[in-house]
Amino acid sequence: MAPTVLHLRSEDKPLEHRSALTPTTAKALIDAGYTVNVEKSPVRIFDDEEFSKIGATLVPTGSWRDAPKEHIIVGLKELPEETFPLKHVHVQFAHVYKNQGGWENVLARFPRGGGTLLDLEFLQDPETGRRVAAFGYSAGFSGSALALKSWAWQLTHPNEPLPGVESYPNEDALISDVKADLAAGKEKAGRLPRVIVIGALGRCGRGAIDMCLKAGVPKEQILKWDMAETAKGGPFKEITESDVFVNCIYLASKIPHFVNVESLKTPGRQLSVVCDVSADTTNPNNPIPIYTVATTFKKPTVPVEGLDGGPPCSVISIDHLPSLLPRESSEAFSGDLLPHLLKLNNWRNEPVWSNAEKLFQEKVASLPKEVLN
Ligand SMILES: NC(=O)c1ccc[n+]([C@@H]2O[C@H](COP(=O)([O-])OP(=O)(O)OC[C@H]3O[C@@H](n4cnc5c(N)ncnc54)[C@H](O)[C@@H]3O)[C@@H](O)[C@H]2O)c1
């Protein structure tokens, strides 16, 4: 039987350096008998040569459009905005299942061309219902890094907002940078920050804690909370008594506020940085109603308004935190996905993939008739 061919797209968004396949996972697929074609990419964090060295075939940027119908197209984020019908099986995050703007026209391209979408956001372990691969760990790790940088910056540059940041070539570079900032902050404050992480048992929470530890925050200064600790209902003085709060919960329902503008007015407040990794910014149930806008790498913080007195408090609410560390976040994500990628040669009989196809068919069935022509 001819080997199954996976075709890795070059991402289309200029700042998207992450990749669904990495040289490590591509090599594992090739070793298992797959052919891996990799589009040359001007944006990917991995150089084209890193792929050719492990036996992948480099193909022109954008050549997925003309690839034979049976090749499986693998990518990370949305396809470029085009309208031609799609004939392939596509593995990617498409962001079209939650009524996002324009979802009908994008999704309709698949049934119009006889193609299939296997959306990475909805790949679940059939036994536990948990996602098989997600970017949470890297999000918490990066969010915590920016929160620590912001704490130090407030001390060394009072009244100036944290400047923009760009993605780091690797984790070590980020850790060194945060360590240097913390050393400068410690010189001013006479100590390192106290940090509280809520949602500490989840993917983002584990990443947030690991960053603090790798940056040198003593473990006794990291408060790790999850469901048990918040069950009593907030607002929590343990948050206002900490210097930095990293929120990593998965918000499933309305819960009491963890912190709000009133609780920030508590005399003696220490809290000066909040990183809302969960970034439920516009969700009416957001348990951190102290800010209203998503922030970006270019402008990472917003001040909390209406505090009248006390130290300033900055909020970071970036919704694409893993892009700060494209190399490691891609490795972690692709590594978690690998056991399932290895089953793509028989995907119709593998529950993780066949359930994703079932969901695709359900969503296609909900499309308005007029977009199918
Ligand atoms: N900002 C970003 O770039 C980014 C990237 C990835 C994920 N996220 C978001 O981060 C959130 C967490 O993702 P995850 O993959 O870590 O989820 P997860 O399910 O692995 O972990 C969530 C944790 O939150 C805990 N939790 C839930 N409600 C809580 C409460 N009321 N009090 C205390 N703990 C509570 C859970 O017990 C769990 O341990 C999600 O909303 C996700 O969309 C953001």
The ligand as a Gaussian input file, in Angstrom:
#p B3LYP/6-31G(d) Opt

LIG

0 1
 N       -4.500000      33.164000      26.969000
 C       -4.160000      32.171000      26.170000
 O       -3.365000      32.330000      25.258000
 C       -4.712000      30.786000      26.428000
 C       -4.125000      29.683000      25.801000
 C       -4.601000      28.404000      26.112000
 C       -5.687000      28.271000      26.990000
 N       -6.262000      29.377000      27.528000
 C       -7.430000      29.276000      28.441000
 O       -6.979000      28.946000      29.746000
 C       -8.037000      28.280000      30.444000
 C       -7.493000      27.070000      31.158000
 O       -7.069000      26.099000      30.188000
 P       -6.386000      24.717000      30.636000
 O       -6.039000      23.993000      29.373000
 O       -5.338000      24.982000      31.654000
 O       -7.619000      24.017000      31.347000
 P       -7.558000      22.782000      32.329000
 O       -8.929000      22.192000      32.268000
 O       -6.363000      21.936000      32.079000
 O       -7.341000      23.439000      33.777000
 C       -8.266000      24.299000      34.383000
 C       -8.066000      24.204000      35.896000
 O       -8.933000      25.190000      36.489000
 C       -9.480000      24.622000      37.655000
 N      -10.674000      25.389000      38.004000
 C      -11.837000      25.483000      37.319000
 N      -12.698000      26.281000      37.990000
 C      -12.051000      26.703000      39.101000
 C      -12.431000      27.523000      40.192000
 N      -13.637000      28.084000      40.264000
 N      -11.521000      27.711000      41.176000
 C      -10.295000      27.163000      41.119000
 N       -9.872000      26.366000      40.113000
 C      -10.762000      26.140000      39.110000
 C       -9.755000      23.184000      37.263000
 O       -9.932000      22.363000      38.412000
 C       -8.469000      22.846000      36.484000
 O       -7.466000      22.356000      37.349000
 C       -9.101000      27.989000      29.395000
 O      -10.128000      28.932000      29.528000
 C       -8.386000      28.172000      28.073000
 O       -9.257000      28.591000      27.034000
 C       -5.792000      30.622000      27.282000

